[in-house]
Amino acid sequence: MATSQNPGMIYNPLFLYGNVGLGKTHLLHAICHDARKQRADVSIQFLSCEEFVNGFISAIEKGTVQDFQNQYRTVDILIIDDVQFLREREQSQEEFFHTFNALYNNRRQIILTADSAPQDLAALEERLISRFKWGLVARLDAPSYETRIAIVKKKAHLRGLDLPDGVAELVAEHIKTNIRELEGALTIIYATAQTTDEPITIELARQALGVQEVAAAKNVTMSDIIHTVSNHFDVRITDIQSKKRSQSIALPRQVCMYLARNLTRHSLEEIGGHLGGRDHSTVVHAFAKIEQMYKSEADFRDNIDHLTNTIKKTS
């Protein structure tokens, strides 16, 4: 929260971008909250870019442009959400350009969000794009597997829902895009439970989300997975199931956890129990790590696909 603690001094402007539903607006509210904790009399204007544009148009029509400028050029922190709305609005871009300069020159904090990086904002003046890149430009990515689990559990807690083991993990495995969809999935599960007058269970959650169980899950065992991974990585089964933490053993063990989560019905605790007595959080971390490697490394992805096919064929 360096921006809220030292507005205008470190990251100015702060430009956040990413797809919808990733928590940009939520983060802006958190910055405002923290800024007011740091200084009770801090002046903040937080509005959408559409509100800025409409306010400017209204000021022109009413002859109150000077009042409009005073409203936004004298604050300590100006936050504009969805700045891409300035596209093809030449007069509004001109006004915002001078507002930006006035704040920046007086070391007032500017925070902007958009759906794209500054250089990808078509139909915006180059001088604005250049200024957007003066400070810190940060991309907000889709939440990781571990973060998705934490979000689902937090949202459930706020709603007073008691989720049994495995439900948050199920949602996190199948909803990988954004926070809004995670919330939507939780709402569907809750509504299904209310409609059917049944408690929330893994089975009910699967039904509510239309998630099918892995077809090969009935046949695949932990022994199948550990044996296949052991042969592939040329490590001993006893080492995979030991407490050893060297990278040459830790990676095959994490691959076992990942494959077990995808190919069996075992709980996280059961999977960890087969692999040296690891706990729930260790399995979650392993799944997230291997999932990320699977997405980003083509050779690794080929290896995982090969292991998956081998296990299914031999089970």
Secondary structure, DSSP 8 states (H G I E B T S, - for coil): -HHHHSTTTSSSSEEEE--TTSSHHHHHHHHHHHHHHH-TT--EEEEEHHHHHHHHHHHHHHT-HHHHHHHHHS-SEEEEE-GGGGTT-HHHHHHHHHHHHHHHHTT-EEEEEESS-GGG-TTS-HHHHHHHTSSEEEE-----HHHHHHHHHHHHHHTT----TTHHHHHHHH--S-HHHHHHHHHHHHHHHHHHT----HHHHHHHHT----GGGGT--HHHHHHHHHHHHT--HHHHTSS---HHHHHHHHHHHHHHHHH----HHHHHHHTTS--HHHHHHHHHHHHHHHHH-HHHHHHHHHHHHHHHHH-
